[in-house]
Amino acid sequence: MDTIQQLINVLLAFITAGTGFRIVFCAIRRGAAEESEVPQLNKRIKHSIVFFILAVSALSLSNVIQHYYG
């Protein structure tokens, strides 16, 4: 069980770092983008945040279930 918990923690760290880099990358590109590209980059930032929330929620839910039954 300790190995699974370590894998979950590593996955959570990768998700957090990846989402952060994606948001920063899109924000930097948005600053230098043309007006026609700005709405698309805003959508990408919004989708990244939604993905992060859903991923963290799913991992937290699996952690709660694992502690309850384990």
C-alpha positions in Angstrom: 0.0 0.0 0.0 2.9 2.3 0.7 4.1 2.0 -3.0 0.6 2.9 -4.3 0.5 6.0 -2.1 4.0 7.0 -3.3 2.8 6.6 -6.9 -0.3 8.7 -6.2 1.9 11.5 -4.7 4.3 11.4 -7.7 1.4 11.5 -10.1 -0.2 14.4 -8.2 3.2 16.3 -8.4 3.4 15.7 -12.1 -0.2 16.9 -12.7 0.4 20.0 -10.6 3.7 20.9 -12.3 2.4 20.1 -15.8 -0.7 22.2 -15.3 1.3 25.1 -13.9 3.7 25.0 -16.8 0.8 24.8 -19.3 -0.9 27.9 -17.8 2.3 29.9 -17.7 3.2 28.9 -21.3 -0.3 29.9 -22.5 -0.2 33.2 -20.6 3.2 34.1 -22.0 2.0 33.2 -25.5 -1.1 35.2 -25.0 1.0 38.3 -24.3 2.7 38.1 -27.7 -0.2 36.6 -29.7 -2.4 38.3 -32.2 -6.0 39.2 -31.3 -7.5 36.2 -33.1 -5.4 33.8 -31.0 -6.2 35.2 -27.6 -9.6 33.6 -27.1 -8.1 30.2 -28.0 -5.3 30.6 -25.5 -7.9 31.7 -22.9 -9.8 28.5 -23.5 -6.7 26.5 -23.1 -5.9 28.1 -19.8 -9.5 27.5 -18.6 -9.4 23.9 -19.8 -6.1 23.4 -18.0 -7.6 24.6 -14.7 -10.6 22.4 -15.1 -8.4 19.4 -15.8 -6.4 20.2 -12.7 -9.4 20.4 -10.5 -10.9 17.1 -11.9 -7.6 15.3 -11.6 -7.0 16.4 -8.0 -10.6 15.5 -7.1 -10.3 12.0 -8.7 -7.0 11.3 -6.9 -8.4 12.6 -3.6 -11.5 10.4 -4.0 -9.4 7.4 -4.7 -7.3 8.2 -1.7 -10.4 8.4 0.5 -11.7 5.1 -0.8 -8.4 3.5 -0.3 -8.2 4.6 3.3 -11.7 3.6 4.0 -11.4 0.0 2.7 -7.7 -0.4 3.4 
